Amino acid sequence: MGFEGKKDELVGKTKEKLGELTGDDKLRAEGVGDQAKGKLEQAGDAIKEKVEDLKAKFQ
């Protein structure tokens, strides 16, 4: 399983907090988007892993 999704989520949290601290709404919104992207990537990785497990069971 890749770490790209987790990295995006952590970068997004950092951007969101920095945006909140500095009053930069664009940076905060970018951070929220990065977090969503990271969570979707992680979900996709989990689904791929489950599919591979199922394929292995039926071979």
C-alpha positions as CSV (number, residue, x, y, z in Angstrom):
1,M,0.0,0.0,0.0
2,G,1.3,3.4,-0.9
3,F,2.0,6.3,1.4
4,E,1.1,9.0,-1.1
5,G,-2.5,9.4,0.3
6,K,-1.3,9.7,3.9
7,K,1.4,12.2,2.8
8,D,-1.3,14.3,1.0
9,E,-3.5,14.2,4.1
10,L,-0.7,15.3,6.4
11,V,0.4,18.1,4.1
12,G,-3.3,19.2,3.8
13,K,-3.6,19.4,7.6
14,T,-0.5,21.5,7.8
15,K,-1.7,23.9,5.0
16,E,-5.1,24.1,6.7
17,K,-3.6,25.1,10.1
18,L,-1.2,27.5,8.5
19,G,-4.1,29.1,6.6
20,E,-6.1,29.4,9.8
21,L,-3.1,31.0,11.7
22,T,-2.3,33.5,9.0
23,G,-5.8,34.2,7.9
24,D,-5.1,32.9,4.4
25,D,-8.5,31.4,3.3
26,K,-7.0,30.2,0.0
27,L,-4.3,28.2,1.8
28,R,-6.8,26.8,4.3
29,A,-9.1,25.7,1.5
30,E,-6.2,24.1,-0.4
31,G,-5.3,22.2,2.7
32,V,-8.9,20.9,3.1
33,G,-8.8,19.8,-0.6
34,D,-5.4,18.0,-0.1
35,Q,-6.8,16.2,2.9
36,A,-9.8,15.0,0.9
37,K,-7.5,13.9,-2.0
38,G,-5.4,11.9,0.5
39,K,-8.3,10.2,2.1
40,L,-9.7,9.2,-1.3
41,E,-6.3,7.8,-2.3
42,Q,-6.2,5.8,0.9
43,A,-9.7,4.4,0.3
44,G,-8.7,3.5,-3.2
45,D,-5.6,1.7,-2.0
46,A,-7.7,-0.2,0.6
47,I,-10.2,-1.3,-2.1
48,K,-7.4,-2.5,-4.3
49,E,-5.9,-4.5,-1.5
50,K,-9.3,-6.1,-0.7
51,V,-9.7,-7.0,-4.4
52,E,-6.3,-8.6,-4.5
53,D,-7.1,-10.6,-1.3
54,L,-10.3,-11.9,-2.9
55,K,-8.5,-12.8,-6.1
56,A,-5.9,-14.8,-4.2
57,K,-8.7,-16.7,-2.4
58,F,-10.2,-17.9,-5.6
59,Q,-7.0,-18.9,-7.4
